[in-house]
Amino acid sequence: MTGSILFAAFVAMLLGGVPIGVALGLAGTLAIWLADQSIVAVPTNVYAGIAKYPLIAIPMFVLVGSVFDRTGVALRLVRFATAIVGAGRGALASVAVLVAMVIGGISGSGPATSAAVGQVVTRSMVRDGYPRSFIAATVGAAAATDILIPPSIAFIVYAVLVPGVSVPAIFLAGMFPGILAGIAIIVPIVVISMLRDFGGKSPEREALSVWRTFKEAFWGLLAPVVILGGMRTGAFTPTEAAVMAVFYGLFIGFVVYRTLSLRDLYEMLVEAGELSAVILIIIALASVFAWSTSTLGIVQPIATWIVGLGLGEYGTIALLMLVLIVIGMFLDGVSTFLILLPVLIPIANAFHWDLTWFGVILTMKIAIGQFTPPLAVNLMVSCRIAGVTMESTIPWVVWMILAMFVALALVVGFPEIALWLPRNLGGL
């Protein structure tokens, strides 16, 4: 009975417009009170939820995303990728995906990348003959790869919440699936562009020098190497890598490109502080919700019921896929993990799934939800920048969703796509 009240209160508050963190905390507190548990568990779990060393990386990666956005790295990456790919039909749209994947190796936030890439490529793609609705669909889908390509805030939260999963291991595990997801999105983009004659029409198109644009983009291209290479060589931990990434970005902005000012630094610190506070408050209050579901014995019966449906491994994965994609339309990856992992991990253990691989496929499902209408967080950002409604993107985005499903199916069917890299580099 208390479990029903817990979830009913949470859903009711969400529908009433209560912020998700507050809804999680209040619902968990209500359940604890109704079950005659000690109310002291609330502040204890709020503190315990964020008193974890790896979570220090979150505000740092949020800040580094803002730093690289303002330094002009995205624009230089677009020019370099355009010089390589060319300027024919579908070329600039493919460039948007490639740049989003590189930015994902710096910031790890889908909506942030959707904003950064959208602001850079939208105007150019319009001049090149792409419909605005297609541009919004492309940018929103491309940004979804960012929670897969390390560093990823969602991966950090997953590793913190799941015993036995390390941040370096899941970072390495997400590399190939993230690249596969990017390639999967590019395929329908190119096919649609060829069939509909999108792209290659800009009257001011210039022949870009690969070498010159490479030199301009070099410092941005080096950023993922510094971040991931430092972790791989043991020079610094993921948390220390986040701090190094911030200083590297500031070095580029102040010394190399000289595009940042002290006022920009102040604004970036404020922006990153506000966003980080929101994320960490959600994590802290979700800990109360998770503790209440575990203590009240709500989790195990749900997990047992799902396992007992007799769907088998792939049937259960398909069921979880549908549930997570629907939830991903409404919530970001961090919130989804905080709410559902207490139920999902016992299911994974029942089938003896590798928890690192399981984290990758869960994140891929959430990534699909982030650009699946009607409430896709990435599409919200890209549609606002492109000046179109989300409904207008549906004819295009549906093909990108199907392509991502294919990529997900490959990772589900062939776990080594995710596990080969961490296994051979000592991450597992």
C-alpha positions in Angstrom: 0.0 0.0 0.0 2.8 2.4 0.9 4.6 1.6 -2.3 1.5 2.5 -4.3 1.2 5.8 -2.4 4.9 6.5 -3.1 4.6 6.2 -6.9 1.2 7.8 -7.1 2.4 10.8 -5.1 5.5 11.1 -7.4 3.5 10.9 -10.6 0.8 13.3 -9.3 3.4 15.9 -8.4 5.1 15.6 -11.8 1.8 16.1 -13.5 1.2 19.1 -11.3 4.4 20.7 -12.5 6.5 20.1 -9.4 10.3 20.0 -10.2 11.4 16.4 -10.5 14.0 16.6 -7.7 11.4 18.1 -5.3 8.8 15.4 -6.4 11.3 12.6 -5.7 12.2 14.0 -2.3 8.7 14.7 -1.1 7.3 11.3 -2.4 10.2 9.5 -0.6 9.6 11.5 2.6 5.9 10.8 2.5 6.5 7.1 2.2 9.0 7.0 5.0 6.5 8.9 7.3 3.6 6.6 6.4 5.7 3.5 7.1 6.6 4.8 10.5 10.3 4.9 9.6 12.7 7.4 11.2 12.4 10.8 9.5 16.2 11.2 10.3 16.7 9.0 7.2 15.8 12.0 5.0 18.7 14.4 5.7 21.1 11.4 6.1 20.3 10.1 2.6 20.3 13.6 1.1 23.9 14.0 2.3 24.9 10.4 1.4 23.5 10.8 -2.1 26.1 13.5 -3.1 28.9 12.8 -0.7 30.7 10.7 -3.3 34.0 11.6 -4.9 33.2 10.8 -8.5 30.3 13.2 -8.5 32.8 16.1 -8.2 33.4 15.5 -12.0 29.8 16.6 -12.8 30.2 20.4 -12.2 33.6 20.3 -13.9 32.2 18.6 -17.1 29.3 21.0 -17.1 31.7 23.9 -16.9 34.0 22.5 -19.6 31.0 22.2 -22.0 30.3 25.9 -21.4 33.9 26.9 -21.9 34.3 25.0 -25.2 31.0 26.5 -26.4 32.2 30.0 -25.9 35.8 29.6 -27.2 34.6 29.0 -30.8 35.7 25.3 -30.9 32.4 24.2 -32.4 32.7 26.6 -35.3 36.3 25.5 -36.1 35.3 21.9 -35.9 32.5 22.5 -38.4 34.9 24.2 -40.8 37.4 21.3 -40.5 34.8 18.6 -41.0 33.3 20.5 -43.9 36.7 20.6 -45.6 37.0 16.8 -45.3 33.5 15.8 -46.1 32.9 18.3 -48.9 29.8 20.4 -49.6 27.4 18.1 -51.6 24.0 16.8 -50.7 23.9 15.7 -47.1 27.4 16.8 -46.5 26.8 19.6 -44.0 24.2 17.6 -42.2 26.7 14.8 -41.7 29.2 17.4 -40.5 26.7 18.4 -37.8 26.6 14.8 -36.5 30.4 14.4 -36.6 30.9 17.7 -34.7 28.3 16.7 -32.1 30.2 13.5 -31.5 33.4 15.4 -30.9 31.7 17.9 -28.7 30.3 14.9 -26.8 33.8 13.9 -26.0 34.2 17.2 -24.2 30.9 18.0 -22.5 28.9 14.8 -22.1 25.5 16.6 -22.1 22.9 16.2 -24.9 20.9 19.4 -24.5 24.1 21.4 -24.1 25.6 20.0 -27.3 22.2 20.5 -29.1 22.5 24.2 -28.3 26.2 24.5 -29.2 26.0 22.7 -32.5 22.6 24.1 -33.4 23.7 27.7 -33.0 26.7 27.0 -35.3 25.2 25.0 -38.1 21.6 26.1 -38.4 22.2 29.3 -40.4 24.7 27.6 -42.7 22.4 24.6 -43.3 19.5 26.9 -44.2 21.7 28.7 -46.8 22.8 25.3 -48.1 19.2 24.3 -48.9 18.1 22.2 -45.9 14.6 22.7 -44.4 14.6 24.0 -40.9 12.6 21.0 -39.6 15.2 18.7 -41.0 18.0 20.7 -39.4 16.3 20.5 -36.0 15.8 16.8 -36.4 19.5 16.3 -37.4 20.9 18.4 -34.5 18.6 16.8 -31.9 19.5 13.3 -33.0 23.2 14.0 -33.3 23.3 15.5 -29.8 21.8 12.2 -28.4 25.2 10.5 -29.0 26.8 12.7 -26.4 25.6 10.7 -23.4 27.3 7.7 -25.0 30.6 9.1 -26.0 32.8 9.7 -22.9 33.0 11.7 -20.8 29.3 11.3 -20.0 27.5 12.6 -17.0 25.0 9.8 -17.2 27.8 7.2 -17.2 29.3 8.9 -14.1 26.0 8.7 -12.2 25.5 5.0 -13.3 29.0 4.0 -12.1 28.4 5.8 -8.7 25.0 4.0 -8.2 26.0 0.5 -9.4 28.5 -1.4 -7.3 31.2 -3.1 -9.3 31.1 -0.7 -12.3 34.0 1.8 -12.5 33.9 5.1 -14.3 36.9 4.3 -16.6 35.3 1.0 -17.6 32.0 2.4 -18.6 33.7 5.3 -20.4 35.6 2.9 -22.5 32.5 0.7 -23.0 30.6 3.6 -24.4 33.1 4.5 -27.1 32.3 2.1 -29.9 28.5 2.1 -29.3 28.6 5.9 -29.4 30.5 5.9 -32.7 28.1 3.2 -34.0 25.1 5.4 -33.0 26.6 8.4 -34.8 27.1 6.4 -38.0 23.6 5.0 -37.7 22.2 8.5 -37.6 24.3 9.7 -40.6 23.0 6.9 -42.9 19.3 8.1 -43.0 20.5 11.7 -43.1 22.5 11.1 -46.3 19.8 8.9 -47.9 17.1 11.5 -47.2 19.4 14.3 -48.5 20.1 12.4 -51.7 16.4 11.6 -52.3 15.1 15.1 -51.4 18.1 17.0 -52.9 19.0 18.7 -49.5 22.3 20.5 -49.4 25.0 21.7 -51.8 23.2 24.9 -52.7 25.0 27.6 -50.7 25.9 30.5 -53.1 28.7 31.5 -50.8 30.2 28.1 -50.4 34.0 28.3 -50.3 36.7 25.7 -50.9 38.1 25.1 -47.4 41.7 24.0 -47.0 41.9 20.8 -45.0 45.3 21.7 -43.6 44.4 25.2 -42.7 41.1 24.2 -41.0 42.9 21.3 -39.3 45.3 23.8 -37.7 42.4 26.0 -36.6 40.5 23.0 -35.1 43.6 21.2 -33.7 43.2 22.3 -30.1 39.5 21.3 -30.1 40.3 17.9 -31.6 43.0 17.4 -29.0 40.6 17.9 -26.1 39.1 14.4 -26.1 42.6 12.9 -26.4 43.8 14.9 -23.4 40.7 13.9 -21.3 40.5 10.2 -22.2 44.2 9.7 -22.8 45.0 11.0 -19.4 42.6 8.7 -17.8 43.8 5.7 -19.8 47.5 6.3 -18.9 46.6 6.7 -15.3 47.9 10.3 -15.2 44.6 11.3 -13.5 41.3 9.9 -12.4 38.0 10.8 -14.2 37.4 13.5 -11.6 40.8 15.0 -12.1 40.3 14.6 -15.8 37.3 16.9 -15.6 39.4 19.6 -13.8 42.1 19.2 -16.4 39.6 19.7 -19.1 38.4 22.9 -17.6 41.9 24.3 -17.4 42.6 23.1 -20.9 39.5 24.8 -22.3 40.4 28.1 -20.4 43.9 27.9 -21.9 42.5 27.6 -25.4 40.1 30.4 -24.8 42.4 32.9 -23.1 45.8 32.1 -24.7 45.3 30.2 -28.0 42.1 31.6 -29.6 41.8 34.6 -27.3 38.0 34.6 -27.5 37.3 34.7 -23.8 37.3 37.6 -21.4 37.0 37.8 -17.6 33.4 38.7 -18.0 32.8 35.5 -20.0 34.6 33.5 -17.3 32.2 34.9 -14.6 29.2 34.2 -16.7 30.3 30.6 -17.4 31.0 30.0 -13.7 27.5 31.2 -12.8 25.9 29.2 -15.6 27.8 26.0 -14.7 27.1 26.5 -11.0 23.3 26.8 -11.6 23.1 23.8 -13.8 25.4 21.7 -11.6 23.3 22.6 -8.5 20.1 21.4 -10.3 21.7 18.1 -11.2 23.2 17.5 -7.7 19.9 18.5 -5.9 18.1 16.0 -8.1 20.7 13.3 -7.1 20.5 14.2 -3.4 16.7 14.1 -3.3 16.4 11.0 -5.4 18.5 9.2 -2.8 15.6 9.6 -0.4 13.3 8.1 -3.0 15.6 5.2 -3.7 16.2 4.5 0.0 12.4 4.5 0.6 11.8 2.0 -2.2 14.5 -0.3 -1.0 13.7 -0.1 2.7 9.9 -0.5 2.2 10.5 -3.7 0.1 9.0 -2.2 -3.1 11.9 -3.0 -5.5 12.3 -6.7 -5.2 8.7 -7.6 -5.9 8.7 -5.5 -9.0 11.9 -7.0 -10.3 10.7 -10.5 -9.4 7.5 -9.9 -11.3 9.3 -8.7 -14.4 11.7 -11.7 -14.4 8.7 -14.0 -13.7 6.9 -12.9 -16.9 8.9 -15.6 -18.8 9.9 -13.3 -21.6 13.5 -14.6 -21.6 16.6 -12.4 -21.9 15.8 -10.6 -25.2 12.1 -10.3 -24.4 12.9 -8.6 -21.1 15.4 -6.3 -22.8 12.7 -5.4 -25.4 10.2 -4.6 -22.6 12.8 -2.4 -20.8 13.6 -0.8 -24.1 10.0 0.4 -24.6 9.7 1.6 -21.0 13.0 3.5 -21.0 12.4 5.1 -24.4 9.0 6.4 -23.2 10.6 7.7 -20.0 13.5 9.2 -21.9 11.0 11.4 -23.7 10.2 13.1 -20.4 13.4 12.8 -18.3 17.1 13.2 -18.8 19.5 10.2 -18.3 20.5 11.2 -14.8 17.0 11.4 -13.5 16.0 8.1 -15.2 18.9 6.3 -13.6 18.2 7.6 -10.2 14.5 6.5 -10.3 14.8 3.2 -12.1 18.2 1.6 -11.3 17.0 0.2 -8.0 14.5 -1.9 -10.0 16.7 -2.5 -13.1 19.8 -3.8 -11.4 18.1 -6.8 -9.7 16.7 -7.7 -13.1 20.2 -7.6 -14.7 21.6 -9.7 -11.9 18.8 -12.3 -12.3 19.9 -12.8 -15.9 23.6 -12.5 -15.0 24.1 -9.6 -17.5 27.4 -7.7 -17.4 26.5 -4.5 -15.5 28.9 -2.4 -17.6 27.3 -3.6 -20.8 23.9 -3.2 -19.2 24.7 0.5 -18.4 25.6 1.1 -22.0 22.4 -0.3 -23.5 20.3 1.5 -20.9 22.0 4.7 -21.9 21.4 4.0 -25.6 17.7 3.6 -24.9 17.6 6.9 -23.0 19.5 8.5 -25.8 16.8 7.5 -28.3 14.1 8.9 -26.0 16.0 12.3 -25.9 15.0 12.9 -29.6 11.7 11.0 -29.7 8.7 13.4 -29.8 6.5 14.6 -28.2 8.7 15.6 -25.2 12.3 15.1 -26.4 14.7 17.2 -24.5 17.3 17.5 -27.3 14.6 18.3 -29.9 13.2 21.0 -27.7 16.5 22.9 -27.8 17.2 22.3 -31.6 13.6 23.2 -32.6 13.8 26.5 -30.6 17.1 27.4 -32.3 15.8 26.4 -35.8 12.5 28.2 -35.2 10.2 25.3 -35.9 7.6 23.1 -34.1 8.5 19.7 -32.9 5.7 18.2 -34.9 7.3 19.4 -38.1 10.4 17.2 -37.4 8.5 13.9 -37.2 8.8 12.9 -40.9 12.6 13.1 -40.6 13.3 12.1 -37.0 11.4 8.9 -37.3 14.1 7.5 -39.7 16.8 8.5 -37.3 15.1 6.8 -34.4 14.8 3.6 -36.5 18.5 3.8 -37.3 19.4 4.2 -33.6 17.2 1.1 -32.9 19.4 -0.8 -35.3 22.6 0.3 -33.5 21.0 -0.6 -30.2 20.0 -4.1 -31.5 23.6 -4.6 -32.6 25.0 -3.8 -29.2 22.4 -6.0 -27.5 23.1 -8.9 -29.9 26.9 -8.5 -29.8 27.9 -7.3 -26.3 31.6 -7.3 -27.3 30.9 -4.1 -29.2 30.8 -2.5 -25.8 33.0 -4.8 -23.8 36.0 -5.4 -26.1 37.6 -2.0 -25.5 37.5 -2.0 -21.6 38.4 -5.7 -21.5 41.5 -5.2 -23.6 42.6 -2.0 -22.0 42.2 -3.3 -18.5 39.0 -1.4 -17.6 37.1 -4.6 -16.6 
